[in-house]
Amino acid sequence: MNWAFLQGLLSGVNKYSTAFGRIWLSVVFIFRVLVFVVAAEKVWSDEQSNFKCNTLQPGCLNVCYDEFFPVLHTRLWALQLIFVTCPSLLVVLHVAYRMDREHKHTLKYGEGCTHLYADANKKRGGLWWTYLLSLVFKVAVDAVFIFLVWYIYKVKFFPLLVVCDESPCPPNVHCYISRPTEKRIFTIFMVVTSFICILLTLCEIVYLVGKRCFECLSKNRRRHPFTMPTFPASKDHKHFESEELKVANHSAVEASAPVCSTAVTKI
């Protein structure tokens, strides 16, 4: 597998991602790709050669190994990393398509023509939907592969001793896995990082949808500003206002009248 191509793909899509998307890319590249390439592949490099059983029955070793490890963990994780990064490639291809279309439009109508896109790299229109669907696909891929790890291995999660009863083995054949504790730790680590990636992707989906809803509501408010409704005044209200006006006029007249002073004499 060409991991350099995968690294270039993840770095190229980084500029089209949100903050959650950049964190997701960092987790995938550092805690999944690098750990897988540097450590995990070496841990499983001698899996079948060091799988030992306490029997010399021909074919029993291969049957028991296939029973407990139908799919090697490293191959399962390699498929998971390929499928989980494919949506990022779709986003990059969509941006390249928009830029190529904009370039052809400019060559045809000149530099001063109206542009097809305000910004070909901005997540608007079809690119927004492509990005959103890519996030949904990433969540689905990680969830499916976590389910496959549980469904394939179930409780047989690298025990120190496994018991095989498959034909043509004799009853209760004991088999031993090489470095079971180390493999258990790496498996748990990869499953936990998959859950973290699912959580980050769900946060990014909520962020994108919430931001789009907020923008739509802001546009509707600018187009249709809110005005307070006016109601026709009733007859009682008009009568009350006229009485208030009469009292106010009477008070004003009394205030403007001259004040006469009278002398009081005692008789």
BAFI-3210 file (N, C-alpha, C; in Angstrom, 3 decimals, decimal comma, padded with zeros to 6 digits):
// residues 267
n [1|2|3|4|5|6|7|8|9|10|11|12|13|14|15|16|17|18|19|20|21|22|23|24|25|26|27|28|29|30|31|32|33|34|35|36|37|38|39|40|41|42|43|44|45|46|47|48|49|50|51|52|53|54|55|56|57|58|59|60|61|62|63|64|65|66|67|68|69|70|71|72|73|74|75|76|77|78|79|80|81|82|83|84|85|86|87|88|89|90|91|92|93|94|95|96|97|98|99|100|101|102|103|104|105|106|107|108|109|110|111|112|113|114|115|116|117|118|119|120|121|122|123|124|125|126|127|128|129|130|131|132|133|134|135|136|137|138|139|140|141|142|143|144|145|146|147|148|149|150|151|152|153|154|155|156|157|158|159|160|161|162|163|164|165|166|167|168|169|170|171|172|173|174|175|176|177|178|179|180|181|182|183|184|185|186|187|188|189|190|191|192|193|194|195|196|197|198|199|200|201|202|203|204|205|206|207|208|209|210|211|212|213|214|215|216|217|218|219|220|221|222|223|224|225|226|227|228|229|230|231|232|233|234|235|236|237|238|239|240|241|242|243|244|245|246|247|248|249|250|251|252|253|254|255|256|257|258|259|260|261|262|263|264|265|266|267]
n.u [000,845|000,562|001,566|002,540|001,074|-001,411|-000,835|-000,325|-002,864|-004,441|-003,226|-003,781|-006,578|-006,882|-007,028|-009,604|-011,184|-013,076|-012,510|-012,994|-012,665|-009,929|-008,815|-009,717|-008,286|-005,700|-005,828|-006,369|-004,079|-001,857|-002,469|-003,549|-002,710|000,158|000,725|-000,220|001,490|004,093|004,138|001,961|001,816|004,210|003,816|001,953|003,341|004,435|002,334|000,938|003,043|003,962|001,821|000,859|-000,073|-000,988|-000,771|-000,072|-001,612|-002,298|-003,144|-004,639|-003,565|-003,801|-006,578|-007,475|-006,249|-007,554|-010,084|-009,961|-008,822|-010,133|-009,888|-007,064|-006,017|-004,492|-004,936|-007,646|-007,719|-006,239|-007,970|-010,031|-008,814|-008,378|-010,998|-012,076|-010,733|-011,335|-013,691|-012,577|-010,995|-012,995|-013,992|-011,768|-011,584|-014,025|-013,640|-011,514|-012,860|-014,690|-012,929|-011,692|-013,896|-014,533|-012,233|-012,384|-014,717|-013,865|-011,912|-013,517|-015,361|-013,872|-011,860|-013,371|-015,885|-018,894|-018,391|-018,689|-018,649|-018,526|-016,427|-014,451|-013,341|-014,843|-017,223|-020,053|-023,277|-023,280|-020,801|-020,944|-022,849|-021,501|-019,348|-020,721|-021,978|-019,694|-018,777|-020,830|-020,452|-017,918|-018,470|-020,184|-018,453|-016,444|-018,089|-019,105|-016,770|-015,930|-018,036|-017,541|-015,119|-015,999|-017,939|-016,537|-014,473|-015,490|-015,799|-013,343|-010,822|-007,898|-007,019|-004,912|-004,859|-006,377|-009,027|-009,527|-011,855|-012,310|-012,832|-010,184|-009,224|-008,309|-010,354|-010,575|-008,153|-005,376|-004,310|-001,875|-001,318|000,931|002,408|-000,045|-001,025|000,124|-001,008|-003,674|-003,697|-003,034|-005,229|-007,385|-006,591|-006,795|-009,537|-010,582|-009,565|-011,000|-013,597|-013,219|-012,755|-015,269|-016,834|-015,702|-016,342|-019,149|-019,516|-018,572|-020,487|-022,789|-021,936|-021,664|-024,310|-025,716|-024,496|-025,260|-028,071|-028,262|-027,266|-029,238|-031,489|-030,649|-030,536|-033,266|-034,292|-033,132|-034,313|-037,046|-037,809|-038,743|-041,767|-043,706|-047,047|-049,959|-053,012|-056,452|-057,984|-060,403|-063,870|-064,325|-061,741|-061,116|-062,942|-061,932|-059,450|-060,277|-061,500|-059,288|-057,856|-059,528|-059,385|-056,678|-056,542|-058,213|-056,738|-054,530|-055,646|-056,438|-053,968|-052,882|-054,475|-054,777|-053,725|-055,580|-055,106|-056,440|-057,333|-057,574|-059,544|-059,962|-062,874]
n.v [-001,205|002,200|004,468|007,031|008,284|008,322|010,040|012,429|012,832|013,263|015,578|017,339|017,649|018,997|021,801|022,319|021,679|021,995|023,213|020,996|019,020|019,252|018,447|015,820|014,822|014,992|013,144|010,784|010,567|010,635|008,990|006,729|006,014|006,320|004,839|002,374|001,793|001,975|000,382|-001,535|-003,290|-004,717|-006,101|-008,042|-009,473|-012,026|-013,721|-016,150|-017,964|-018,259|-019,328|-021,834|-025,209|-027,941|-030,421|-032,793|-033,377|-033,565|-030,653|-029,561|-027,330|-025,242|-025,157|-024,437|-021,938|-020,492|-020,531|-018,916|-016,571|-015,367|-013,133|-011,177|-008,769|-006,525|-006,347|-005,855|-003,327|-001,882|-001,882|-000,425|002,118|002,838|002,996|004,959|007,228|007,675|009,337|011,899|012,181|012,439|014,991|016,590|016,069|017,148|019,881|020,350|019,905|022,070|024,251|023,783|024,046|026,718|027,900|027,219|028,604|031,235|031,435|031,249|033,425|035,621|037,719|039,621|038,577|037,304|035,372|031,831|030,743|032,244|031,672|029,063|027,252|027,381|026,005|025,703|025,267|022,504|021,506|021,731|019,797|017,525|017,472|017,136|014,620|013,074|013,135|011,744|009,267|008,604|008,259|006,053|004,089|003,771|002,912|000,504|-001,063|-001,233|-002,748|-005,071|-005,964|-006,663|-008,587|-010,567|-011,429|-011,318|-012,635|-013,779|-012,359|-012,173|-014,158|-015,793|-018,497|-020,636|-022,833|-025,416|-027,185|-028,028|-029,995|-031,500|-031,908|-033,407|-033,743|-030,814|-029,262|-027,393|-024,173|-021,616|-018,136|-015,822|-013,201|-012,143|-010,175|-007,755|-007,516|-007,333|-004,846|-003,088|-003,532|-002,591|000,073|000,915|000,599|002,443|004,866|004,877|005,297|007,883|009,295|008,987|010,497|013,077|013,507|013,494|015,811|017,677|017,419|018,352|020,969|021,983|021,737|023,269|025,781|026,328|026,445|028,689|030,684|030,646|031,497|034,071|035,300|035,243|036,962|039,376|039,771|039,825|041,871|042,095|043,559|045,421|044,526|046,520|047,485|048,278|050,963|050,604|051,655|052,235|052,671|054,942|056,778|056,873|058,030|060,581|061,663|061,840|063,753|066,024|066,480|067,098|069,487|071,181|071,379|072,724|075,205|076,196|076,489|078,564|080,779|084,109|084,698|085,949|088,013|088,425|090,525|089,833|090,725|091,344|091,392]
n.w [000,000|-000,867|001,199|001,079|-000,922|000,341|002,467|001,052|-000,015|002,302|003,246|001,168|001,228|003,528|003,463|002,683|004,777|007,864|011,262|012,908|010,989|010,408|012,830|012,809|010,586|011,619|013,739|012,291|010,644|012,440|014,716|013,621|010,921|011,080|013,430|012,611|010,397|011,498|013,860|014,211|011,964|012,194|014,539|013,847|011,968|012,221|012,666|011,760|011,587|014,201|015,507|017,503|018,161|020,328|018,931|016,343|014,230|010,810|008,998|011,072|012,370|010,486|010,171|012,724|012,991|010,975|012,039|014,324|013,384|010,921|009,265|008,942|011,319|010,534|007,775|007,767|009,014|007,166|004,952|006,141|006,544|003,891|002,819|004,497|003,826|001,189|000,674|001,108|-001,127|-003,059|-002,447|-003,068|-005,830|-006,676|-006,143|-007,918|-010,318|-010,328|-010,431|-012,898|-014,597|-014,146|-015,187|-017,929|-018,567|-018,219|-020,222|-022,443|-022,379|-021,605|-019,382|-017,994|-017,606|-015,983|-013,118|-012,614|-010,077|-006,888|-005,176|-005,884|-004,148|-001,888|000,350|-001,001|-002,464|-004,654|-003,786|-001,030|-000,389|-001,326|000,464|002,887|002,484|002,264|004,890|006,204|005,007|006,011|008,759|008,572|007,494|009,521|011,625|010,584|010,344|012,997|013,984|012,491|013,591|016,153|015,455|014,049|015,792|018,394|021,637|021,526|021,999|021,619|023,666|026,126|025,766|023,424|022,585|020,352|018,426|015,900|012,949|011,106|013,734|016,887|019,914|021,985|021,437|022,286|021,543|020,932|020,906|019,455|021,292|022,677|024,498|023,659|021,127|021,847|023,120|020,992|019,332|020,887|021,042|018,331|017,917|019,773|018,737|016,374|017,345|018,360|015,990|014,804|016,581|016,220|013,525|013,618|015,150|013,318|011,299|012,636|013,075|010,418|009,398|011,295|010,910|008,258|008,540|010,233|008,500|006,503|007,982|008,658|006,139|005,439|007,392|006,651|004,171|004,759|006,962|010,421|011,509|013,809|014,381|013,622|015,135|014,633|016,410|019,010|019,716|022,446|023,247|021,761|022,931|025,514|025,046|024,111|026,388|028,079|026,665|026,945|029,722|029,936|028,394|029,927|032,286|031,320|030,657|033,170|034,328|032,843|033,486|035,185|038,545|041,241|044,039|047,226|049,915|053,326|055,901|059,363|061,242]
ca.u [000,000|001,348|001,160|002,896|-000,088|-002,443|-000,427|-000,567|-004,309|-004,922|-002,706|-004,448|-007,955|-006,866|-007,398|-011,047|-011,863|-013,335|-011,619|-013,193|-012,076|-008,465|-008,503|-009,944|-007,153|-004,541|-006,020|-006,233|-002,707|-000,882|-002,823|-004,010|-001,824|001,538|000,776|-000,406|002,668|005,322|004,114|000,962|002,153|005,294|003,298|001,253|004,132|004,727|001,128|000,651|004,219|004,094|000,584|001,225|-001,087|-000,396|-001,115|000,622|-002,601|-002,148|-004,222|-005,306|-003,037|-004,394|-008,008|-007,660|-005,869|-008,639|-011,245|-009,803|-008,401|-010,589|-009,305|-005,991|-006,355|-003,812|-005,622|-008,933|-007,466|-005,821|-009,205|-010,754|-008,159|-008,604|-012,383|-012,410|-010,108|-011,868|-014,533|-011,731|-010,615|-014,145|-014,048|-010,689|-011,968|-015,111|-013,030|-010,770|-013,845|-015,211|-011,878|-011,532|-015,064|-014,379|-011,160|-012,919|-015,683|-013,103|-011,291|-014,537|-016,048|-012,963|-011,586|-014,387|-017,205|-019,416|-017,845|-019,669|-018,619|-017,890|-015,163|-014,543|-012,899|-015,748|-018,245|-021,371|-023,944|-023,005|-019,627|-021,380|-023,493|-020,453|-018,602|-021,592|-022,123|-018,418|-018,739|-021,744|-019,816|-016,839|-019,080|-020,698|-017,323|-015,859|-019,043|-019,174|-015,557|-015,970|-018,954|-016,897|-014,152|-016,746|-018,661|-015,612|-013,672|-016,370|-015,080|-012,002|-010,062|-006,512|-006,767|-003,616|-005,036|-007,620|-009,340|-010,060|-012,531|-012,674|-012,354|-009,881|-008,458|-008,874|-011,081|-009,895|-006,782|-004,956|-003,463|-001,286|-001,097|002,157|002,257|-001,478|-001,283|000,499|-002,018|-004,901|-003,540|-003,125|-006,604|-008,190|-006,180|-007,365|-010,990|-010,846|-009,344|-012,132|-014,702|-012,898|-012,991|-016,720|-017,307|-015,276|-017,107|-020,506|-019,435|-018,437|-021,790|-023,651|-021,429|-022,001|-025,764|-026,109|-024,039|-026,110|-029,391|-028,116|-027,139|-030,556|-032,351|-030,169|-030,980|-034,709|-034,539|-032,773|-035,299|-038,356|-037,594|-039,905|-042,429|-044,747|-048,386|-050,808|-054,399|-057,374|-058,456|-061,833|-064,647|-064,075|-060,402|-061,184|-063,638|-061,028|-058,429|-060,881|-061,685|-057,968|-057,488|-060,301|-058,819|-055,386|-056,795|-058,752|-055,630|-053,683|-056,345|-056,351|-052,595|-052,573|-055,315|-054,096|-054,070|-055,965|-054,844|-057,491|-056,917|-058,464|-059,611|-060,672|-063,951]
ca.v [000,000|003,421|005,371|008,401|008,826|008,598|011,233|013,582|013,043|013,863|016,954|018,168|017,948|019,737|023,202|022,414|021,161|022,881|022,946|019,600|018,192|019,252|017,579|014,449|014,447|014,780|011,871|009,684|010,427|010,381|007,905|005,534|005,643|006,146|003,708|001,155|001,527|001,836|-000,627|-002,611|-004,282|-005,563|-006,978|-009,159|-010,009|-013,446|-014,259|-017,544|-018,816|-018,494|-019,888|-023,211|-026,067|-029,134|-031,608|-032,936|-033,806|-032,781|-029,721|-029,011|-025,996|-024,278|-025,048|-023,660|-020,547|-019,868|-020,403|-017,795|-015,362|-015,451|-011,977|-010,601|-007,426|-005,488|-006,204|-005,217|-001,907|-001,263|-001,621|000,647|003,396|003,168|003,411|006,154|008,383|007,864|010,543|013,090|012,257|012,960|016,437|017,188|015,974|018,097|021,211|020,424|020,039|023,437|025,158|023,572|024,626|028,179|028,276|027,145|029,699|032,487|031,426|031,395|034,716|036,699|037,948|040,463|037,939|036,920|034,082|030,801|030,555|033,340|031,086|027,641|026,443|027,557|024,965|026,219|024,531|021,071|021,141|021,567|018,488|016,510|017,422|016,562|013,189|012,429|012,962|010,648|008,027|008,300|007,709|004,719|003,165|003,464|002,131|-000,848|-001,820|-001,558|-003,878|-006,267|-006,451|-007,358|-009,738|-011,622|-011,957|-011,460|-012,753|-014,310|-011,115|-012,510|-014,796|-016,465|-019,873|-020,874|-024,258|-025,681|-028,472|-028,166|-031,173|-032,872|-031,886|-034,170|-032,868|-029,920|-028,937|-026,112|-023,401|-020,462|-016,992|-015,087|-011,840|-011,813|-008,928|-006,638|-007,422|-006,843|-003,405|-002,386|-003,623|-001,643|001,422|001,234|000,732|003,711|005,958|004,881|005,977|009,312|009,835|009,072|011,629|014,309|013,654|013,898|017,233|018,471|017,417|019,274|022,325|022,392|021,899|024,417|027,008|026,573|026,889|030,056|031,563|030,739|032,341|035,457|035,819|035,477|038,153|040,565|039,951|040,109|042,379|041,973|044,807|045,241|044,673|047,616|047,072|049,429|051,327|050,365|052,836|052,520|053,232|056,309|057,586|057,074|058,994|061,912|062,150|062,227|064,998|067,115|066,768|067,747|070,857|071,927|071,657|073,742|076,500|076,649|076,894|079,826|081,874|084,942|084,419|087,163|087,971|089,144|090,880|089,310|091,650|090,823|092,257]
ca.w [000,000|-000,992|002,269|000,692|-001,637|001,340|003,192|000,180|-000,121|003,541|003,329|000,170|001,615|004,790|003,259|002,453|005,965|008,993|012,394|013,292|009,954|010,559|013,973|012,335|009,748|012,485|014,451|011,333|010,149|013,498|015,624|012,919|009,813|011,548|014,355|011,814|009,573|012,285|014,917|014,149|010,949|012,688|015,591|013,199|010,847|012,441|013,301|011,432|011,830|015,640|016,046|017,826|018,774|020,947|018,154|015,064|013,243|009,574|008,671|012,255|012,655|009,551|010,436|013,956|012,731|010,208|012,921|015,247|012,652|009,522|008,568|009,745|011,792|009,754|006,482|008,048|009,274|005,904|004,202|006,824|006,245|002,476|002,621|005,263|003,183|-000,175|000,562|000,980|-002,538|-003,802|-002,226|-003,857|-007,245|-006,927|-006,206|-009,176|-011,394|-010,317|-010,885|-014,342|-015,250|-014,065|-016,112|-019,295|-018,728|-018,369|-021,547|-023,476|-022,341|-021,249|-017,969|-017,362|-017,577|-014,672|-012,692|-012,285|-008,624|-006,158|-004,734|-006,231|-003,010|-000,759|000,415|-001,331|-003,528|-004,747|-002,998|000,361|-000,286|-001,460|001,718|003,918|002,218|002,584|006,341|006,538|004,562|006,963|009,974|008,261|007,324|010,829|012,405|010,022|010,651|014,429|014,098|011,950|014,582|017,201|014,909|013,637|016,892|019,550|022,915|021,258|021,831|021,930|024,966|026,216|025,305|022,696|022,463|019,012|018,268|014,494|012,213|011,566|014,983|018,000|020,853|022,930|021,055|022,839|020,637|021,588|020,018|019,773|021,830|022,735|025,233|022,782|020,063|022,461|023,350|019,709|018,832|021,662|020,638|017,017|018,068|020,466|017,781|015,431|018,033|018,416|014,642|014,612|017,368|015,549|012,283|013,994|015,535|012,087|010,620|013,378|012,829|009,054|009,269|012,107|010,251|007,089|009,012|010,717|007,344|005,853|008,810|008,544|004,841|005,493|008,209|005,869|003,102|005,352|008,327|011,313|011,873|014,810|013,794|014,108|015,261|014,657|017,750|019,238|020,090|023,853|023,346|021,245|023,924|026,636|024,614|024,028|027,750|028,557|025,991|027,546|031,035|029,735|027,942|031,056|033,196|030,693|030,751|034,549|034,619|032,153|033,994|036,196|039,939|041,937|045,470|048,016|051,287|054,332|057,050|060,548|061,716]
c.u [000,875|000,878|001,536|001,752|-001,204|-002,112|-000,672|-002,040|-004,852|-004,436|-003,417|-005,859|-008,022|-007,344|-008,884|-011,851|-012,126|-012,347|-011,754|-012,571|-010,562|-008,036|-008,671|-008,779|-005,899|-004,640|-005,809|-004,770|-001,734|-001,214|-003,329|-003,033|-000,409|001,670|000,641|000,867|003,882|005,280|003,201|001,325|003,253|004,809|002,633|002,070|004,383|003,525|000,951|001,836|004,386|002,798|000,812|000,057|-000,413|-000,873|-000,311|-000,320|-002,479|-003,386|-004,879|-004,846|-003,689|-005,881|-008,260|-007,299|-006,974|-009,887|-011,146|-009,420|-008,834|-010,062|-008,240|-006,325|-005,736|-004,474|-006,981|-008,755|-007,001|-007,040|-009,989|-010,138|-008,360|-010,016|-012,707|-011,773|-010,602|-012,801|-013,734|-011,265|-011,755|-014,254|-012,984|-011,032|-013,081|-014,575|-012,253|-011,713|-014,392|-014,171|-011,645|-012,700|-014,994|-013,313|-011,646|-013,913|-014,973|-012,434|-012,309|-015,112|-015,145|-012,856|-012,688|-015,753|-017,609|-018,919|-018,969|-019,770|-017,957|-016,530|-015,261|-014,151|-013,848|-016,864|-019,630|-021,970|-023,636|-021,811|-019,990|-022,019|-022,474|-019,677|-019,434|-021,761|-020,832|-018,284|-019,640|-021,123|-018,687|-017,394|-019,553|-019,559|-016,724|-016,799|-019,117|-017,946|-015,443|-016,901|-018,313|-015,869|-014,869|-017,386|-017,718|-014,930|-014,465|-015,548|-013,660|-011,065|-008,640|-006,350|-005,399|-003,680|-006,375|-007,786|-010,054|-010,642|-012,922|-012,114|-011,245|-009,100|-009,092|-009,567|-010,135|-008,404|-006,458|-003,986|-003,033|-000,956|000,191|001,821|000,789|-001,763|-000,978|-000,541|-003,350|-004,842|-003,673|-004,542|-007,519|-007,867|-006,808|-008,887|-011,340|-010,632|-010,449|-013,345|-014,455|-013,134|-014,483|-017,278|-016,934|-016,075|-018,547|-020,533|-019,329|-019,749|-022,745|-023,233|-021,831|-023,497|-026,238|-025,696|-024,900|-027,503|-029,337|-028,006|-028,476|-031,501|-031,938|-030,599|-032,472|-035,050|-034,199|-033,782|-036,659|-038,144|-038,877|-040,442|-043,539|-046,117|-049,158|-052,264|-055,287|-057,898|-059,960|-062,518|-064,394|-062,706|-060,385|-061,855|-062,727|-059,945|-059,005|-061,094|-060,351|-057,527|-058,217|-059,730|-057,489|-055,571|-057,313|-057,651|-054,730|-054,316|-056,247|-054,945|-052,257|-053,392|-054,560|-054,619|-054,350|-055,741|-055,885|-056,970|-057,963|-058,388|-060,370|-061,708|-064,058]
c.v [001,247|004,431|006,810|009,064|009,183|009,849|012,493|013,892|013,723|015,303|017,870|018,560|018,800|021,178|023,383|022,019|022,274|022,558|021,500|018,657|018,128|018,394|016,119|013,974|014,179|013,449|010,693|009,480|010,031|009,108|006,652|005,108|005,374|004,972|002,390|000,802|001,203|000,625|-001,812|-003,681|-005,230|-006,532|-008,207|-009,813|-011,514|-014,187|-015,753|-018,463|-019,153|-018,964|-021,387|-023,927|-027,343|-030,412|-031,601|-033,427|-032,946|-031,908|-029,066|-027,579|-024,939|-024,071|-024,197|-022,195|-019,817|-019,674|-019,162|-016,495|-015,472|-014,302|-011,402|-009,157|-006,338|-005,276|-005,526|-003,719|-001,185|-000,943|-000,467|002,008|003,804|003,703|004,718|007,399|008,615|009,073|011,831|013,277|012,800|014,477|017,140|017,167|016,954|019,527|021,381|020,579|021,459|024,436|025,022|024,172|026,156|028,663|028,254|028,264|031,029|032,557|031,687|032,799|035,875|036,900|038,729|039,838|037,628|035,525|033,105|030,597|031,773|032,905|029,583|026,737|026,512|026,527|025,575|025,368|023,047|020,629|020,941|020,197|017,360|016,347|016,776|015,058|012,436|012,195|011,814|009,299|007,623|007,685|006,283|003,703|002,783|002,600|000,689|-001,663|-002,119|-002,742|-005,164|-006,840|-007,207|-008,640|-010,892|-012,255|-012,164|-011,571|-013,278|-013,146|-011,338|-013,061|-015,481|-017,890|-019,989|-022,389|-024,479|-027,093|-028,736|-029,457|-030,748|-032,934|-032,834|-033,225|-032,059|-029,744|-027,543|-025,431|-022,110|-019,390|-016,296|-013,658|-011,414|-010,489|-007,711|-006,442|-006,928|-005,331|-002,624|-002,420|-002,647|-000,208|001,818|001,393|002,056|004,895|006,015|005,566|007,479|009,967|009,955|010,269|012,958|014,553|014,063|015,360|018,122|018,521|018,394|020,722|022,818|022,657|023,104|025,737|027,338|027,042|028,329|031,036|031,732|031,623|033,802|036,078|036,111|036,716|039,429|040,839|040,369|040,590|042,328|043,345|044,510|045,421|045,823|047,155|048,317|049,685|051,098|051,665|053,220|053,161|054,672|057,236|057,886|058,092|060,405|062,508|062,597|063,545|066,182|067,501|067,491|069,191|071,728|072,291|072,740|075,114|077,042|077,137|078,238|080,999|082,669|084,632|085,742|087,021|088,847|089,399|090,406|090,226|091,010|091,834|092,062]
c.w [000,000|000,045|001,953|-000,071|-000,661|002,135|002,354|000,038|001,128|003,689|002,347|000,562|002,868|004,610|002,979|003,689|006,967|010,113|012,866|012,269|010,045|011,750|013,577|011,484|010,582|013,225|013,513|010,947|011,257|014,275|014,919|011,827|010,317|012,509|013,605|011,042|010,432|013,210|014,619|013,134|011,429|013,763|014,983|012,087|010,987|013,012|013,028|011,744|013,308|016,292|016,253|018,483|019,291|020,262|016,864|013,978|011,993|009,299|009,869|012,541|011,760|009,820|011,680|013,754|011,959|011,045|013,806|014,557|011,188|008,664|009,482|010,105|010,921|008,397|006,674|008,282|008,010|005,031|004,819|006,504|004,791|002,274|003,337|004,652|001,754|-000,292|000,459|-000,445|-003,391|-003,644|-003,057|-005,346|-007,584|-007,022|-007,504|-010,366|-011,476|-010,828|-012,392|-015,120|-015,259|-015,043|-017,561|-019,567|-018,939|-019,730|-022,649|-023,534|-021,920|-019,749|-017,253|-017,257|-016,144|-014,307|-012,360|-010,776|-007,998|-005,628|-004,952|-005,076|-001,820|-000,818|000,256|-002,449|-003,478|-003,941|-001,522|000,559|-000,431|-000,165|002,825|003,730|002,500|004,091|006,787|006,161|005,516|008,246|009,729|008,147|008,673|011,672|011,901|010,394|012,145|014,668|013,581|012,918|015,688|016,669|014,574|014,836|018,173|020,838|022,715|020,958|022,332|023,353|024,950|025,671|024,595|022,524|021,143|018,964|016,821|013,914|011,247|012,870|016,006|018,985|021,747|022,619|021,569|021,875|021,331|020,550|020,442|020,192|021,947|023,437|024,373|021,689|020,618|022,675|022,049|019,149|019,566|021,255|019,301|017,091|018,748|019,532|016,731|016,062|018,114|017,060|014,350|015,356|016,705|014,267|012,573|014,423|014,302|011,314|011,298|013,121|011,434|008,894|010,078|011,487|009,048|007,503|009,515|009,556|006,627|006,660|008,732|007,226|004,848|006,319|007,457|004,763|003,645|006,777|009,137|011,677|012,866|014,177|014,438|014,088|015,266|016,068|017,872|019,676|021,544|024,023|022,859|022,260|025,109|026,279|024,551|025,421|028,351|027,948|026,590|028,914|030,899|029,298|029,086|032,049|032,630|030,793|032,166|034,885|034,005|032,698|035,058|037,588|040,658|043,430|046,201|049,406|052,251|055,533|058,188|061,004|063,198]
res [m|n|w|a|f|l|q|g|l|l|s|g|v|n|k|y|s|t|a|f|g|r|i|w|l|s|v|v|f|i|f|r|v|l|v|f|v|v|a|a|e|k|v|w|s|d|e|q|s|n|f|k|c|n|t|l|q|p|g|c|l|n|v|c|y|d|e|f|f|p|v|l|h|t|r|l|w|a|l|q|l|i|f|v|t|c|p|s|l|l|v|v|l|h|v|a|y|r|m|d|r|e|h|k|h|t|l|k|y|g|e|g|c|t|h|l|y|a|d|a|n|k|k|r|g|g|l|w|w|t|y|l|l|s|l|v|f|k|v|a|v|d|a|v|f|i|f|l|v|w|y|i|y|k|v|k|f|f|p|l|l|v|v|c|d|e|s|p|c|p|p|n|v|h|c|y|i|s|r|p|t|e|k|r|i|f|t|i|f|m|v|v|t|s|f|i|c|i|l|l|t|l|c|e|i|v|y|l|v|g|k|r|c|f|e|c|l|s|k|n|r|r|r|h|p|f|t|m|p|t|f|p|a|s|k|d|h|k|h|f|e|s|e|e|l|k|v|a|n|h|s|a|v|e|a|s|a|p|v|c|s|t|a|v|t|k|i]
***
